[in-house]
Amino acid sequence: MSLPINITDLIHGKAIEWERLEFKKGWNPEEIIHTMCAFANDLNKWGGGYIIVGIEEDNGQPVLPPAGLLQSQLDKLQGDILGLAHQVLPNYFPIIQPYLLQDKHIMVIWCPAGDNRPYTAPSTQGAKAERHPYIRFGSRSIVAKGDNLKRLQDLAARVPFDDRVNGLATVADLDLGLIQAYLHEVKSDLLEESRKMSPEDLTRQMYIAKGPDENLRPVNAGVLFFSKEPEKFLSRPWIELVWHKDFTGKDFTEKYFKGPLHVQLRAVLEFLQNNIIQEFVIKKPDVAEAIRFFNFPFVALEEALSNAVYHKSYEIGSPIEVQIWPDKIEILSYPGPVPPVDVQILQQQKRIVAREYRNRRIGDFLKELKLTEGRGTGFPAIYRVMNANGSGRPVFETDKDCTYFLTTLPIRANDEQQVHGVTEGAIEGANEGANVDANAVASAKAKKQANAKVIEGAIEGAIKGLSESVKERLATVLNAIVNEEHKRVPHYAQLTGIPNKSVERYVGILKEAGLINYTGGASQTGGYFITDILKNSLT
């Protein structure tokens, strides 16, 4: 019976991490049972792994074409593998499937993470062998000792939420069309076999249902991907999108994206692609090639949203929130990252290696569908494409207790808007404010008063329809930025005594008016700064 995965992608490490693969040129029962036990224990919550017999390994990479197995060996080998599985305690049953790869026979042993950790296996195949719990350490299987043994014992009663049985759903609540569409997309050989299988056998084969025949139930990952209405069985597992047309928070459009998880993800990305993302083409008179860039690079949005879908907790009834503002897009999910990833680690522009994953099964499905890589490469990719696009630096935030995760992607405005973004009214207002007696600017006090008039005039000319009290606070914030450029919202909040959230709204209004701009980067150079036209009007 085929596996619900593309074998070619699996062997080339495209579907899962290399740490979850082990290649064996021939039959080595002692090493195979240790690896089988290690994958069952799944200390790092990767979701188990695969042992591939018939392919030689060179520094963790497969040597192709395969060495292969004799066809006459296959039946006996399957029996030997089952015999090994019976030596793992508590009872554990991997899934075994022979395949033909490049005209050579190989055997694939799928070892999903077990529900009854810790598992133990004999150290040797001798009669007096000792039993040990084995775990994966990089690409090797070792005996769990010390802190690793304690971690494994702590996991004994903890099955990740996405791999737990959902007591509200039945196998009949999973849609056969969605399952077969998935198998078709990932090019699994199980697709053809699925047409002749009962729903119970198919869902068991895909490990999306567990339990005895009389009470077979889907696991939560199965409900999330293969139920047409997962919200019937899980609390608010959808994505909410709010599109703000301005900074007031009053003019906005709200959309809810529901349905299977991968369908939601693709629908939101399609909405962003069709309604939000814009390409700019600027032709400079002295440059032969036009400058092309996007307000938001699609790859950055795809990585950020996929990361939220992969890593949020579906046990908590909090949907993913996407907030689209005139100057940025925010993606919020709950809770924050899994330790040891914390605030400090998030500030690095490096690949993040998490020791544990919150949603091992969701990750596997997303990787098979090419919606995420799952190798800790998402953050570096976001930094890279944002930088290549000329955008500001993305911001990844959580609190000290890791209760939330917020990704902020700043917009890259049209270059012409950046240079000439101050409206005519702002220019006129600034110039009127600057029209003072030049002799009066001799003293620092007079200079400060003159600049205050410029700021008031610029705000009056650029921003219409606001109350006097709001204009006063805008002037206070803008004055703080004039005096101390390249700082961020918390600094200006402390400087002015205005709450963080209010300062954030005011800098948004000022930025939309073209009076200030923002750049990412180090603490010395990043932050808000005034535009050239306003700067030229100041004394």
Backbone torsions as a table, in degrees:
resi	resn	phi	psi	omega
1	MET	NA	128.9	-173.9
2	SER	-70.3	161.2	179.0
3	LEU	-95.9	152.4	-178.0
4	PRO	-81.9	53.2	-176.9
5	ILE	-153.5	154.1	177.3
6	ASN	-83.3	116.7	-172.6
7	ILE	-66.2	-38.6	179.7
8	THR	-63.1	-45.7	176.8
9	ASP	-62.8	-38.6	179.6
10	LEU	-60.0	-49.5	-175.3
11	ILE	-67.4	-30.4	179.1
12	HIS	-89.7	9.0	176.3
13	GLY	71.5	18.8	-178.5
14	LYS	-85.8	-24.9	-175.2
15	ALA	-92.6	-33.9	-179.4
16	ILE	-141.0	171.4	-178.6
17	GLU	-69.4	150.6	179.2
18	TRP	-60.2	-31.5	-179.0
19	GLU	-62.2	-18.2	-178.8
20	ARG	-98.0	12.6	178.9
21	LEU	-121.9	140.2	172.2
22	GLU	-137.4	125.9	-178.1
23	PHE	-104.2	137.2	177.9
24	LYS	-130.3	125.2	179.4
25	LYS	-65.1	-39.9	-179.1
26	GLY	-138.7	-169.4	-175.8
27	TRP	-81.4	117.3	178.2
28	ASN	-133.4	86.6	-170.5
29	PRO	-59.4	-36.8	-176.9
30	GLU	-64.8	-48.3	179.7
31	GLU	-68.7	-36.4	-177.3
32	ILE	-66.8	-41.3	-178.8
33	ILE	-69.8	-32.9	176.6
34	HIS	-64.8	-42.9	179.4
35	THR	-68.7	-38.5	177.1
36	MET	-58.7	-44.9	178.9
37	CYS	-64.9	-41.6	-179.3
38	ALA	-63.6	-43.5	178.6
39	PHE	-65.7	-36.2	178.4
40	ALA	-64.5	-38.3	179.8
41	ASN	-71.3	-32.7	172.1
42	ASP	44.9	56.9	-175.9
43	LEU	-57.6	-35.5	-175.8
44	ASN	-93.7	7.6	179.4
45	LYS	56.6	42.3	176.9
46	TRP	-82.1	-21.9	-176.5
47	GLY	103.3	24.6	-179.0
48	GLY	82.2	-152.8	-178.4
49	GLY	-172.1	-168.8	-174.6
50	TYR	-132.0	134.5	172.1
51	ILE	-108.7	126.6	-176.9
52	ILE	-117.3	112.9	-177.4
53	VAL	-98.2	130.3	-179.4
54	GLY	114.8	1.3	178.4
55	ILE	-127.2	126.2	179.1
56	GLU	-75.7	153.3	-179.0
57	GLU	-114.5	140.9	175.2
58	ASP	-133.7	105.0	-177.0
59	ASN	54.3	43.7	177.0
60	GLY	83.6	-5.4	-178.4
61	GLN	-105.8	146.1	179.6
62	PRO	-73.0	141.1	175.2
63	VAL	-96.3	115.2	-177.4
64	LEU	-117.8	148.8	0.9
65	PRO	-66.0	160.3	-175.5
66	PRO	-63.4	151.9	170.4
67	ALA	-66.0	-38.7	174.4
68	GLY	83.0	164.7	176.3
69	LEU	-120.4	155.4	175.4
70	LEU	-73.1	140.3	-179.0
71	GLN	-60.3	-32.7	-179.6
72	SER	-68.6	-16.5	179.8
73	GLN	-83.0	-20.2	-164.4
74	LEU	-62.0	-47.1	-178.4
75	ASP	-63.1	-45.0	179.8
76	LYS	-64.0	-38.5	-178.2
77	LEU	-64.4	-40.6	178.1
78	GLN	-62.6	-39.5	176.6
79	GLY	-65.2	-40.7	178.2
80	ASP	-63.6	-38.5	179.7
81	ILE	-65.5	-42.1	176.9
82	LEU	-62.9	-37.2	176.9
83	GLY	-63.1	-40.5	176.3
84	LEU	-63.8	-43.2	-178.0
85	ALA	-59.0	-33.9	179.6
86	HIS	-70.2	-15.7	177.3
87	GLN	-83.4	-14.2	177.0
88	VAL	-81.3	132.1	179.5
89	LEU	-125.7	141.3	-6.2
90	PRO	-59.6	176.2	-176.2
91	ASN	-54.0	134.9	-177.0
92	TYR	-143.5	137.1	-174.9
93	PHE	-131.3	99.6	174.0
94	PRO	-73.4	168.4	177.4
95	ILE	-107.9	130.3	-172.6
96	ILE	-116.1	135.2	180.0
97	GLN	-149.2	122.1	173.5
98	PRO	-78.4	147.3	177.9
99	TYR	-137.5	157.9	173.7
100	LEU	-107.8	116.2	-178.0
101	LEU	-125.5	120.2	-178.7
102	GLN	51.0	45.0	177.6
103	ASP	65.2	19.9	177.0
104	LYS	-124.0	142.0	178.6
105	HIS	-82.2	133.4	175.1
106	ILE	-132.7	163.8	177.6
107	MET	-122.7	126.0	178.9
108	VAL	-106.8	126.1	178.2
109	ILE	-111.9	109.5	177.8
110	TRP	-87.9	120.4	-177.5
111	CYS	-115.7	85.6	179.6
112	PRO	-65.9	158.5	174.6
113	ALA	-61.5	136.9	-177.4
114	GLY	-86.3	162.2	-179.9
115	ASP	-95.8	-7.3	-172.3
116	ASN	-122.3	44.8	179.3
117	ARG	-64.9	151.8	2.0
118	PRO	-86.3	144.5	174.8
119	TYR	-96.6	148.5	176.5
120	THR	-126.3	157.3	178.2
121	ALA	-142.3	154.9	178.7
122	PRO	-67.7	144.0	-179.1
123	SER	-69.0	-31.7	177.1
124	THR	-137.9	176.7	177.7
125	GLN	-94.2	12.2	177.5
126	GLY	-79.9	166.5	-175.8
127	ALA	-67.8	-29.3	-175.5
128	LYS	-104.7	25.6	-177.1
129	ALA	-66.6	142.3	173.6
130	GLU	-83.3	155.3	178.6
131	ARG	-102.5	139.2	179.9
132	HIS	-139.6	150.7	168.7
133	PRO	-83.5	128.9	-179.2
134	TYR	-107.1	148.5	177.5
135	ILE	-136.0	165.3	175.8
136	ARG	-88.8	134.1	173.5
137	PHE	-128.7	99.7	-171.2
138	GLY	66.4	-122.4	179.6
139	SER	-104.8	16.5	-179.7
140	ARG	-117.7	156.4	174.8
141	SER	-106.3	122.9	-175.9
142	ILE	-130.2	164.3	176.3
143	VAL	-73.6	132.9	178.7
144	ALA	-74.9	125.1	180.0
145	LYS	-137.4	161.3	173.0
146	GLY	56.1	-130.1	-177.4
147	ASP	-61.5	-36.9	179.7
148	ASN	-64.7	-38.2	177.8
149	LEU	-65.8	-40.6	178.1
150	LYS	-63.6	-42.7	177.1
151	ARG	-59.2	-42.2	-179.1
152	LEU	-64.9	-42.2	179.2
153	GLN	-66.5	-34.4	177.9
154	ASP	-66.4	-25.2	-179.0
155	LEU	-84.1	-2.4	-171.6
156	ALA	-54.1	-41.2	-176.6
157	ALA	-104.3	14.0	-176.0
158	ARG	-116.0	108.7	172.3
159	VAL	-105.3	128.8	179.8
160	PRO	-51.6	144.4	-173.4
161	PHE	-57.6	-38.8	-176.4
162	ASP	-70.1	-13.9	179.5
163	ASP	-106.0	5.9	177.4
164	ARG	-86.1	154.0	176.9
165	VAL	-68.6	137.0	175.2
166	ASN	-94.7	110.9	-175.1
167	GLY	-72.9	-11.5	-178.9
168	LEU	-90.7	-17.4	-174.8
169	ALA	-108.6	158.7	173.9
170	THR	-122.2	169.5	178.4
171	VAL	-59.7	-31.2	179.8
172	ALA	-65.4	-19.5	178.9
173	ASP	-80.8	-9.9	174.9
174	LEU	-88.1	137.0	-173.9
175	ASP	-92.4	120.7	-178.5
176	LEU	-61.4	-35.9	179.1
177	GLY	-62.8	-41.7	177.9
178	LEU	-65.4	-40.1	179.6
179	ILE	-63.8	-47.1	-178.0
180	GLN	-70.0	-32.8	175.5
181	ALA	-63.4	-39.5	177.2
182	TYR	-63.4	-48.4	-178.9
183	LEU	-61.5	-35.6	177.4
184	HIS	-67.4	-43.5	-177.8
185	GLU	-64.9	-39.3	-177.9
186	VAL	-86.6	-0.2	177.4
187	LYS	61.0	46.4	177.9
188	SER	-86.4	139.4	176.4
189	ASP	-66.6	-14.8	-179.8
190	LEU	-68.6	-16.6	-177.9
191	LEU	-57.7	-50.5	-178.7
192	GLU	-63.6	-42.0	-179.5
193	GLU	-65.8	-31.0	-176.0
194	SER	-63.6	-24.6	-178.4
195	ARG	-69.3	-18.3	-178.3
196	LYS	-110.4	1.6	-175.6
197	MET	-100.0	153.7	172.7
198	SER	-74.6	155.0	177.0
199	PRO	-55.8	-35.5	-179.3
200	GLU	-65.4	-46.0	-179.7
201	ASP	-66.8	-38.9	-178.0
202	LEU	-66.4	-46.4	-178.1
203	THR	-68.5	-33.3	174.9
204	ARG	-66.1	-42.3	-178.8
205	GLN	-62.9	-32.4	179.9
206	MET	-89.3	0.1	-178.6
207	TYR	58.1	35.7	175.1
208	ILE	-109.1	9.3	173.5
209	ALA	-147.7	146.8	-178.7
210	LYS	-139.4	159.9	174.2
211	GLY	117.4	170.8	178.3
212	PRO	-71.2	166.1	-177.9
213	ASP	-54.7	-38.2	-175.2
214	GLU	-78.2	-11.1	179.8
215	ASN	-146.3	49.7	178.6
216	LEU	-74.0	126.2	-176.6
217	ARG	-130.4	147.6	176.2
218	PRO	-70.4	151.6	169.3
219	VAL	-84.7	163.7	-175.1
220	ASN	-60.4	-36.6	177.9
221	ALA	-62.8	-38.1	177.3
222	GLY	-63.6	-41.2	177.8
223	VAL	-63.6	-43.3	-176.5
224	LEU	-65.7	-34.1	-176.8
225	PHE	-97.7	-29.1	-168.8
226	PHE	-123.0	10.2	169.4
227	SER	-101.9	139.0	179.5
228	LYS	-69.4	-26.0	-179.5
229	GLU	-133.5	73.1	-179.0
230	PRO	-61.3	-21.6	179.7
231	GLU	-65.9	-13.8	175.4
232	LYS	-71.9	-22.7	-172.1
233	PHE	-119.5	-11.4	179.1
234	LEU	-135.3	151.8	-175.2
235	SER	-80.5	112.3	171.6
236	ARG	50.1	55.0	-178.8
237	PRO	-87.8	45.6	-174.6
238	TRP	-120.9	-179.7	177.9
239	ILE	-115.8	127.6	177.0
240	GLU	-104.5	130.5	-179.9
241	LEU	-120.2	129.7	177.2
242	VAL	-122.3	123.0	-178.5
243	TRP	-107.6	104.4	-179.7
244	HIS	-85.7	128.3	179.9
245	LYS	-85.7	-17.6	176.4
246	ASP	-151.0	-170.1	-176.1
247	PHE	-95.2	1.9	-176.7
248	THR	-76.3	-22.6	-176.6
249	GLY	81.1	5.9	-177.7
250	LYS	-103.3	-29.5	-177.6
251	ASP	-104.6	99.9	-177.2
252	PHE	-150.6	161.6	174.5
253	THR	-117.6	135.6	-177.4
254	GLU	-119.4	135.3	178.9
255	LYS	-135.5	143.1	175.8
256	TYR	-112.1	130.9	178.3
257	PHE	-110.7	113.8	-176.1
258	LYS	-120.6	177.2	179.9
259	GLY	107.6	-168.6	178.5
260	PRO	-55.0	147.5	-170.3
261	LEU	-57.9	-46.8	-178.1
262	HIS	-70.0	-28.1	176.7
263	VAL	-69.3	-43.7	175.4
264	GLN	-56.3	-51.9	-175.7
265	LEU	-57.3	-47.3	-179.1
266	ARG	-67.8	-35.1	-179.8
267	ALA	-66.7	-41.3	178.4
268	VAL	-65.7	-43.7	179.1
269	LEU	-62.0	-38.5	177.6
270	GLU	-65.7	-40.5	177.7
271	PHE	-61.1	-45.6	179.1
272	LEU	-63.3	-40.8	-179.8
273	GLN	-63.1	-41.5	-174.5
274	ASN	-84.6	-27.0	-171.7
275	ASN	-115.5	-23.7	-172.0
276	ILE	-112.8	-47.0	-173.6
277	ILE	-71.2	130.7	177.6
278	GLN	-129.4	142.8	174.4
279	GLU	-102.2	138.1	177.3
280	PHE	-113.5	137.5	176.4
281	VAL	-125.2	117.5	-177.4
282	ILE	-117.9	124.7	179.0
283	LYS	-101.7	115.4	177.1
284	LYS	-89.8	136.4	-176.4
285	PRO	-62.5	-27.9	-176.3
286	ASP	-101.1	8.5	-179.3
287	VAL	-126.1	131.2	-176.1
288	ALA	-68.0	-41.7	-174.9
289	GLU	-94.7	134.9	179.4
290	ALA	-70.0	151.9	176.6
291	ILE	-91.6	127.5	-179.7
292	ARG	-121.5	135.6	175.4
293	PHE	-159.8	170.8	-179.4
294	PHE	-118.1	152.9	174.0
295	ASN	-63.9	-38.8	172.4
296	PHE	-136.9	121.0	176.8
297	PRO	-68.3	131.5	-175.0
298	PHE	-59.0	-41.3	-176.7
299	VAL	-59.6	-38.8	179.6
300	ALA	-64.7	-43.4	177.7
301	LEU	-64.8	-41.7	179.7
302	GLU	-61.5	-46.4	-179.9
303	GLU	-64.3	-44.7	-176.6
304	ALA	-65.9	-43.3	-178.9
305	LEU	-72.0	-40.4	177.3
306	SER	-61.5	-38.4	177.7
307	ASN	-61.4	-41.4	179.0
308	ALA	-65.6	-43.4	179.5
309	VAL	-64.1	-39.8	-177.9
310	TYR	-68.5	-43.9	-165.2
311	HIS	-105.2	-6.7	178.7
312	LYS	-70.8	162.9	177.0
313	SER	-93.4	124.7	178.0
314	TYR	-89.3	0.7	173.7
315	GLU	-80.8	-25.2	177.9
316	ILE	-92.4	133.5	-176.9
317	GLY	-82.1	53.1	180.0
318	SER	-122.2	115.9	-179.9
319	PRO	-69.7	162.2	170.7
320	ILE	-72.4	135.7	-179.0
321	GLU	-114.3	127.9	175.0
322	VAL	-114.3	116.1	-179.3
323	GLN	-111.6	118.9	179.5
324	ILE	-103.3	114.8	178.3
325	TRP	-109.5	164.2	179.3
326	PRO	-59.5	-23.4	-176.1
327	ASP	-118.0	1.6	-178.0
328	LYS	-168.9	167.2	170.4
329	ILE	-123.9	130.2	178.8
330	GLU	-113.6	137.0	177.7
331	ILE	-124.6	116.1	-173.8
332	LEU	-117.5	132.6	176.4
333	SER	-141.0	162.5	-177.6
334	TYR	-128.3	146.3	-12.2
335	PRO	-80.4	-157.4	179.2
336	GLY	-82.4	-168.0	-177.3
337	PRO	-66.5	158.3	178.2
338	VAL	-78.9	133.6	176.0
339	PRO	-54.1	147.4	12.9
340	PRO	-89.4	8.1	178.2
341	VAL	-68.4	128.3	-178.7
342	ASP	-141.1	-168.5	-176.2
343	VAL	-57.9	-44.4	-177.1
344	GLN	-65.0	-44.4	-178.8
345	ILE	-64.0	-34.7	-179.3
346	LEU	-65.3	-23.1	-178.8
347	GLN	-76.2	-14.3	-179.1
348	GLN	-79.3	145.9	177.7
349	GLN	-94.7	38.4	-175.5
350	LYS	-115.4	166.8	173.8
351	ARG	-62.3	131.0	-178.5
352	ILE	-97.9	122.6	-179.9
353	VAL	-101.7	105.4	178.3
354	ALA	-87.0	137.7	-179.7
355	ARG	-76.4	-28.5	180.0
356	GLU	-132.5	154.5	176.2
357	TYR	-117.1	139.0	-178.8
358	ARG	-74.6	-37.2	-173.3
359	ASN	-127.6	81.6	-174.5
360	ARG	-67.8	-39.1	-178.2
361	ARG	-74.7	-40.5	176.6
362	ILE	-59.6	-42.6	177.9
363	GLY	-59.4	-42.4	179.6
364	ASP	-61.8	-44.5	-179.8
365	PHE	-64.8	-43.4	179.7
366	LEU	-63.6	-38.7	179.4
367	LYS	-66.9	-41.7	178.1
368	GLU	-62.2	-34.3	-179.7
369	LEU	-85.3	4.9	178.9
370	LYS	62.7	28.0	179.2
371	LEU	-95.4	-11.1	173.7
372	THR	-158.5	156.6	175.9
373	GLU	-93.2	-34.0	176.9
374	GLY	68.4	22.3	-179.7
375	ARG	-112.8	21.9	-178.9
376	GLY	73.4	16.5	-176.1
377	THR	-95.3	-2.8	-174.3
378	GLY	-62.4	-47.1	-178.1
379	PHE	-64.4	-48.7	176.5
380	PRO	-56.9	-36.9	179.2
381	ALA	-65.0	-40.4	179.0
382	ILE	-64.4	-47.6	177.5
383	TYR	-56.4	-43.6	-174.6
384	ARG	-65.2	-49.1	-175.9
385	VAL	-73.0	-32.3	176.7
386	MET	-66.2	-41.9	178.5
387	ASN	-65.3	-43.8	-179.9
388	ALA	-63.7	-29.4	-179.9
389	ASN	-82.4	-9.3	-176.5
390	GLY	81.0	16.8	-179.4
391	SER	-82.3	167.1	173.3
392	GLY	-69.0	169.2	-176.3
393	ARG	-72.7	130.7	176.3
394	PRO	-67.3	155.1	-179.0
395	VAL	-122.4	128.9	176.9
396	PHE	-115.7	122.5	-172.5
397	GLU	-127.8	147.1	165.1
398	THR	-151.5	173.4	176.3
399	ASP	-101.7	178.9	-175.0
400	LYS	-64.9	-23.7	178.9
401	ASP	-95.3	2.2	179.6
402	CYS	53.2	49.9	179.9
403	THR	-89.2	-14.1	179.1
404	TYR	-149.7	165.5	174.5
405	PHE	-136.3	121.2	-177.1
406	LEU	-122.1	124.2	174.2
407	THR	-108.4	128.5	178.0
408	THR	-120.3	121.9	177.8
409	LEU	-111.1	110.2	-179.7
410	PRO	-72.3	149.2	179.4
411	ILE	-75.0	150.8	164.5
412	ARG	-106.2	114.4	-179.1
413	ALA	-80.1	163.8	173.3
414	ASN	-55.1	132.8	-179.0
415	ASP	-54.6	-39.4	-179.3
416	GLU	-64.4	-35.9	177.7
417	GLN	-68.2	-35.0	-179.3
418	GLN	-66.9	-37.8	-177.3
419	VAL	-81.2	-40.6	-175.6
420	HIS	-116.1	28.6	-172.2
421	GLY	-71.6	-20.6	178.2
422	VAL	-71.0	126.8	-177.6
423	THR	-67.9	163.4	178.9
424	GLU	-57.6	-36.9	179.0
425	GLY	-63.2	-39.3	179.4
426	ALA	-66.4	-40.6	179.8
427	ILE	-64.0	-46.0	-179.6
428	GLU	-63.4	-42.3	-179.8
429	GLY	-64.4	-40.9	179.0
430	ALA	-65.0	-42.1	179.8
431	ASN	-65.7	-39.2	177.8
432	GLU	-63.7	-42.1	178.7
433	GLY	-64.7	-30.3	-177.8
434	ALA	-82.6	-8.2	-176.0
435	ASN	-79.4	71.5	178.9
436	VAL	-122.0	167.9	-179.8
437	ASP	-64.5	121.5	-177.3
438	ALA	-61.4	-31.6	-179.5
439	ASN	-66.9	-24.0	-176.6
440	ALA	-77.9	-7.3	-177.0
441	VAL	-90.3	10.1	-176.1
442	ALA	-66.4	-38.5	-177.0
443	SER	-92.6	156.8	179.2
444	ALA	-62.2	-38.1	-179.1
445	LYS	-64.2	-44.0	179.8
446	ALA	-65.0	-36.8	179.4
447	LYS	-64.0	-41.7	179.6
448	LYS	-63.9	-41.0	178.9
449	GLN	-65.7	-39.9	179.7
450	ALA	-63.6	-44.0	180.0
451	ASN	-64.9	-35.8	177.5
452	ALA	-61.7	-39.3	177.6
453	LYS	-65.5	-39.6	177.8
454	VAL	-60.7	-45.8	-178.5
455	ILE	-63.6	-46.2	178.5
456	GLU	-61.1	-42.6	-179.6
457	GLY	-65.7	-41.0	-180.0
458	ALA	-63.6	-43.0	179.5
459	ILE	-66.4	-43.2	179.8
460	GLU	-62.0	-38.8	-177.6
461	GLY	-77.7	-29.8	-172.6
462	ALA	-94.6	-28.5	-170.2
463	ILE	-121.5	120.1	-177.2
464	LYS	-110.4	155.9	170.4
465	GLY	80.3	16.1	179.2
466	LEU	-108.0	151.8	179.5
467	SER	-70.6	163.4	-179.9
468	GLU	-63.3	-38.2	-179.3
469	SER	-64.1	-38.8	178.1
470	VAL	-67.3	-40.6	178.7
471	LYS	-63.1	-36.3	177.7
472	GLU	-63.6	-42.5	-180.0
473	ARG	-69.6	-35.7	174.6
474	LEU	-60.9	-42.2	179.4
475	ALA	-65.0	-37.9	178.4
476	THR	-63.0	-45.8	-180.0
477	VAL	-66.3	-45.1	-179.0
478	LEU	-63.6	-38.3	178.3
479	ASN	-63.2	-38.9	178.2
480	ALA	-64.2	-38.4	178.9
481	ILE	-69.3	-39.0	176.7
482	VAL	-59.0	-42.6	-177.1
483	ASN	-75.9	-32.4	-178.2
484	GLU	-139.3	88.6	179.1
485	GLU	-77.2	167.9	175.1
486	HIS	62.4	39.5	171.7
487	LYS	-119.9	170.4	-177.9
488	ARG	-112.9	175.9	-172.3
489	VAL	-51.7	-48.3	-177.9
490	PRO	-57.5	-35.8	179.9
491	HIS	-65.6	-45.8	-178.8
492	TYR	-69.5	-29.8	176.3
493	ALA	-65.2	-42.9	179.0
494	GLN	-67.5	-37.1	-177.2
495	LEU	-69.1	-38.0	-174.4
496	THR	-98.5	-17.1	-175.8
497	GLY	79.1	10.4	178.9
498	ILE	-94.8	137.5	-178.1
499	PRO	-56.6	150.9	-178.6
500	ASN	-51.2	-49.5	-176.6
501	LYS	-61.3	-39.2	180.0
502	SER	-68.9	-41.9	177.4
503	VAL	-60.9	-40.7	179.1
504	GLU	-59.6	-40.6	179.1
505	ARG	-68.4	-40.6	-177.7
506	TYR	-67.5	-41.1	178.9
507	VAL	-66.6	-29.0	175.2
508	GLY	-65.3	-43.2	178.2
509	ILE	-64.2	-44.5	179.8
510	LEU	-64.0	-36.7	-179.9
511	LYS	-70.0	-41.8	178.3
512	GLU	-62.3	-33.9	179.5
513	ALA	-77.0	-8.4	178.1
514	GLY	84.5	13.2	-178.3
515	LEU	-86.1	-27.6	177.9
516	ILE	-135.1	169.1	174.5
517	ASN	-143.4	177.0	-175.5
518	TYR	-137.9	142.7	173.2
519	THR	-135.7	144.2	174.1
520	GLY	-79.6	-179.0	177.7
521	GLY	129.5	-168.1	-178.1
522	ALA	-66.2	164.9	-176.0
523	SER	-62.4	-25.0	-179.3
524	GLN	-78.7	-27.5	-173.9
525	THR	-117.4	-20.1	-178.6
526	GLY	-79.9	172.4	176.0
527	GLY	109.2	-165.6	-174.7
528	TYR	-89.7	145.6	177.6
529	PHE	-147.0	157.7	-178.5
530	ILE	-83.8	151.1	-178.6
531	THR	-75.3	162.0	-174.3
532	ASP	-61.5	-39.6	-176.0
533	ILE	-66.0	-41.2	176.2
534	LEU	-66.8	-40.4	-179.8
535	LYS	-60.4	-39.1	-179.5
536	ASN	-67.7	-22.1	-179.6
537	SER	-85.7	-17.6	-179.3
538	LEU	-80.3	154.3	-178.9
539	THR	-91.5	NA	NA
